[in-house]
Amino acid sequence: MAEAYGWPADLSEDDILHRLVALNHARAAEEAAGHIRWLRPDYQNPAGRIAAAKTGKLDLGDTAEPADKPTWPKSMPDQMAAVRDALSDLGQATPEQVARSFKRGRATSVLPLLESMTALGLAARSGEGVYRPTR
């Protein structure tokens, strides 16, 4: 491995680790400045474009929770009503999609409620794990 990086062959594991960490930090700084080192430039970057400099802000896209999402209820009856209402609004959804309707909603909490609703005839489940309201 040392040969691939142009390092002496007799480096200890600790020295190799330190050098790899330093190299990682150097590459991260280069990428943050917009300089990307391609392994196969003709394949990965045929136009030879340099990436735009990063702003240092992480773009989470659609994963950020809007302020208007309701908080996941604490009590079981309120959770059941909330899941029923969310499923009704969505028309059909997976447990993950229903959970994303709430701040701090979890699919592992939503799934048993959807299964209970199915047992009570309030929802139906398709083979793909998608639930829909029946009423």
Stockholm file with secondary structure:
# STOCKHOLM 1.0

chainA/1-135         MAEAYGWPADLSEDDILHRLVALNHARAAEEAAGHIRWLRPDYQNPAGRIAAAKTGKLDLGDTAEPADKPTWPKSMPDQMAAVRDALSDLGQATPEQVARSFKRGRATSVLPLLESMTALGLAARSGEGVYRPTR
#=GR chainA/1-135 SS CHHHHTCCTTCCHHHHHHHHHHHHHHHHHHHHTTCCCCSSHHHHCTTCCCCCCCCSCCCCGGGSCCTTSCBCCSSHHHHHHHHHHHHHHHSSBCHHHHHTTSBTCCHHHHHHHHHHHHHTTSEEECTTSCEEECC
#=GC SS_cons         CHHHHTCCTTCCHHHHHHHHHHHHHHHHHHHHTTCCCCSSHHHHCTTCCCCCCCCSCCCCGGGSCCTTSCBCCSSHHHHHHHHHHHHHHHSSBCHHHHHTTSBTCCHHHHHHHHHHHHHTTSEEECTTSCEEECC
//
